[in-house]
Amino acid sequence: MYKPRFIALHFQEVGGKDYMLNMGHAENFFWAIETSSEMADFDRSSVYVDSHFKAVDSFTALGSMYFIHKSLKNIQLYDFNVKEFKALSGRNKYVGSLEGVTTMEKEKFPKNFWPDVSLCKVFFFIFLFFFTIFKWSRKGYMRTRWIIHNQGLDLVNVHLFHDASNLIACNASPSVYSANRKKALRYVINRMEDNSYSPLPFFLFGDFNFRLDTLSLVQNLSMSADIQTVKKDSSNEVEKIICEGKDNDHQVLLHIETKLFAYLNQAVFRENNGKELLKYDKEISEFHDVITEEDIRFPPSYPYSEDYTKPTQYMNTRCPAWCDRILMSHSAGDIIHRREGRESVFYNTLGSNICMGDHKVIRSLKHPIQIKMFQRMLMDDSINDYFIGYVLCLFSSLFSCFLH
């Protein structure tokens, strides 16, 4: 069985939705990974957990864990303060406030990135104002920089803005939310390529919150339906969009509200891994000049049911989408494929039949291997109760081309 020698884990929303109450449980989760018997042969590690939620101006709720196998030599980690690489030794763990930690770079997105109130209706302003205060502050990125057998690369943990309202997402194509994600992702990529540090091949993996082109998709799903728009009595504000069948029973095929997206034929999102819907997955196309991705051959990674008995069912809260991704610069992609080609890379979900919250784990590696420790831990109900954060895995068997 193939065994990876460098493991990178990126987490978003550490502590979950109620992070003030659950942060301690999340830290226990990290400790359980570090001390598990399966990790005994990984003698070096570097762990960064931004859990200091009282620092509202810098808190991102991002966590990044990196493990190096004892057989892997010549590993160096970058110090962003002195601008030089240093050999990594022992177990290094930074939890809480990461101010002063020089082996990673972390930034919360500037406040002007979201929401763009000028593009939203005035009636929605108060909601967006409070949403900005309490939700926006956890979006940002965290970067570490490595040398693996003389090959330098950046590993970047990313969390972009989500869609606050299904109704507003239906207003335009692309939506206002898509435009804000585009702005934030372009900002991250520009940071990777600016002159502050010498540009290197980079991997971006995390919760990009990419959504399908909702307006175009709804138009397609409702082609054979009667569409009813329900407005509030006191205003012209749309409260519901209901699509009914044209036959005699007038069955509701699609029902949309601010936080409701109930489509009768949910199987369309799972059939053939949702391949027919990839044409609506357009947000990454804006960046094909600088980043690439392996072919998607798995169903949308969000929003899965949080009911432990329904691990493959989607919730009726949002339109299913491939929110969780592993992206890379073209130079990083060239390195991955130069030995064995594109077909050798395994890009898929982990725990497809296990409930792990509303996001599925995404992994990318050179060979399909069993990750028994993570499967076992994800089956622990307490993980889903207290660690609702999203997990993305890049198993750096991808970097096997660096290790010879």
C-alpha positions, -999 to 999 in steps of 0.1 A, spaced: 0 0 0 13 34 -9 21 57 20 25 94 18 55 111 34 43 146 36 7 154 47 -9 188 46 -43 194 63 -62 227 59 -92 235 81 -116 264 78 -141 277 105 -121 261 133 -145 257 162 -175 256 139 -205 280 140 -203 284 178 -166 289 179 -166 308 212 -181 277 229 -164 250 209 -128 262 203 -115 240 231 -131 209 215 -115 218 182 -81 221 198 -86 186 213 -94 174 178 -60 187 166 -43 170 195 -60 137 187 -46 138 152 -11 147 164 -9 119 190 -27 91 171 -8 59 166 -10 63 128 11 94 130 39 78 150 63 77 120 58 114 113 86 128 135 83 164 124 53 187 122 42 223 120 7 232 132 -9 266 131 -44 273 146 -58 308 145 -82 304 175 -79 338 192 -114 349 184 -112 380 206 -88 395 181 -117 406 158 -94 425 135 -73 395 126 -92 363 135 -97 340 105 -105 306 122 -81 289 99 -60 259 108 -31 243 89 -13 211 99 18 197 82 34 163 90 67 150 77 76 113 77 109 102 93 121 88 60 118 122 43 150 143 45 159 178 33 127 196 44 129 233 50 103 259 61 104 296 53 108 323 78 89 353 64 106 377 88 142 370 79 133 359 44 152 326 44 145 289 46 154 269 77 155 232 84 124 219 102 130 198 133 107 184 161 71 192 166 61 228 163 26 239 174 11 274 174 -24 278 188 -43 310 197 -30 343 185 -5 337 157 9 373 159 47 370 160 48 335 143 72 341 115 69 307 96 35 315 83 17 344 67 -19 351 76 -43 378 66 -80 385 69 -96 401 38 -100 439 38 -134 451 49 -141 467 15 -142 432 -1 -176 422 12 -205 430 12 -207 454 -18 -238 472 -5 -240 493 -36 -250 462 -56 -277 451 -31 -312 465 -25 -316 490 3 -340 468 22 -312 443 27 -288 468 41 -294 462 78 -290 425 74 -258 428 55 -245 453 81 -248 428 109 -236 400 86 -205 420 79 -197 423 116 -203 388 127 -196 366 97 -172 385 74 -144 386 99 -134 349 96 -126 350 59 -90 352 47 -59 331 39 -29 315 56 3 307 37 34 285 45 64 281 22 84 249 19 114 234 2 110 196 -5 141 181 -20 152 214 -35 118 223 -49 102 254 -33 64 258 -31 37 277 -13 8 259 5 -21 283 10 -52 278 31 -81 298 17 -116 306 29 -137 329 7 -172 345 11 -204 325 9 -238 332 -6 -259 349 22 -292 347 3 -304 322 -24 -328 349 -37 -301 375 -42 -279 348 -59 -307 344 -84 -308 380 -93 -279 381 -118 -254 360 -136 -228 362 -122 -241 370 -88 -229 397 -65 -214 370 -43 -195 356 -71 -180 390 -79 -168 394 -43 -152 359 -43 -135 368 -75 -121 400 -59 -108 381 -29 -93 352 -48 -75 376 -72 -61 393 -41 -47 361 -28 -32 351 -61 -16 386 -65 -1 381 -31 15 349 -43 30 367 -73 40 401 -59 76 411 -52 74 408 -14 89 373 -17 103 355 -47 73 338 -65 71 300 -63 48 273 -75 17 273 -52 -12 252 -41 -44 269 -29 -68 245 -11 -97 253 12 -133 264 11 -136 287 -19 -174 288 -15 -176 286 -53 -213 282 -63 -230 272 -95 -244 300 -117 -277 300 -98 -297 321 -122 -288 300 -152 -293 268 -133 -327 278 -120 -338 288 -155 -328 254 -168 -344 235 -139 -377 254 -143 -380 252 -181 -410 229 -179 -426 246 -148 -448 275 -140 -429 301 -120 -446 319 -91 -428 349 -74 -442 356 -39 -436 391 -25 -440 405 10 -473 424 15 -456 455 28 -430 459 1 -419 448 -33 -393 424 -18 -393 389 -32 -399 364 -4 -402 331 -23 -397 316 -58 -419 286 -64 -417 264 -96 -447 241 -101 -453 213 -126 -477 222 -154 -497 190 -151 -529 187 -131 -513 180 -96 -492 212 -98 -464 195 -78 -437 219 -64 -405 211 -83 -383 239 -69 -388 262 -39 -364 290 -31 -362 313 -2 -333 332 14 -320 300 31 -340 274 13 -332 256 -19 -355 226 -22 -354 208 -55 -376 178 -59 -352 157 -80 -321 160 -58 -306 129 -75 -295 152 -104 -267 165 -81 -254 129 -75 -260 112 -108 -227 106 -127 -211 128 -99 -231 158 -111 -212 159 -144 -241 176 -162 -240 205 -138 -203 213 -142 -212 237 -170 -227 259 -143 -195 258 -123 -180 289 -138 -162 309 -111 -128 293 -116 -128 301 -153 -119 337 -145 -85 324 -133 -74 299 -159 -46 323 -168 -29 316 -135 -43 285 -119 -54 250 -128 -72 221 -113 -75 183 -117 -107 171 -134 -136 170 -110 -150 135 -108 -169 137 -75 -204 151 -65 -208 186 -52 -191 188 -18 -217 210 -1 -243 212 16 -245 177 30 -270 167 57 -257 169 93 -280 140 102 -257 110 109 -282 86 92 -281 105 59 -244 109 49 -251 111 12 -281 134 12 -280 171 6 -297 196 29 -323 219 14 -305 251 25 -284 259 -6 -279 247 -41 -253 219 -40 -220 231 -53 -183 223 -55 -172 247 -28 -142 228 -16 -113 226 -40 -76 221 -45 -62 245 -70 -26 251 -82 -5 274 -102 4 262 -137 40 257 -126 29 235 -97 7 215 -121 36 210 -144 56 196 -115 29 172 -105 24 158 -140 59 158 -153 66 121 -142 33 103 -146 8 125 -163 -26 139 -153 -44 105 -151 -22 94 -122 -36 120 -98 -64 109 -75 -87 139 -68 -118 130 -48 -138 131 -16 -129 114 16 -156 98 37 -183 99 10 -205 75 31 -197 91 65 -215 122 80 -189 148 87 -209 180 87 -222 200 57 -189 198 37 -171 167 25 -133 164 28 -115 168 -5 -82 150 -10 -56 149 -38 -28 124 -41 -8 104 -65 -22 70 -56 -56 60 -41 -47 50 -5 -67 42 27 -65 70 52 -78 49 81 -70 74 109 -91 101 94 -120 78 85 -120 65 121 -120 100 135 -147 113 112 -170 85 124 -167 99 159 -200 118 166 -183 143 189 -161 155 160 -192 167 141 -208 181 173 -178 203 183 -156 206 152 -180 218 125 -151 234 106 -144 222 71 -115 199 63 -95 199 31 -67 174 27 -37 176 3 -17 144 7 16 153 -6 23 120 -22 14 144 -50 50 156 -45 65 122 -51 82 138 -81 101 159 -55 112 130 -34 136 112 -57 
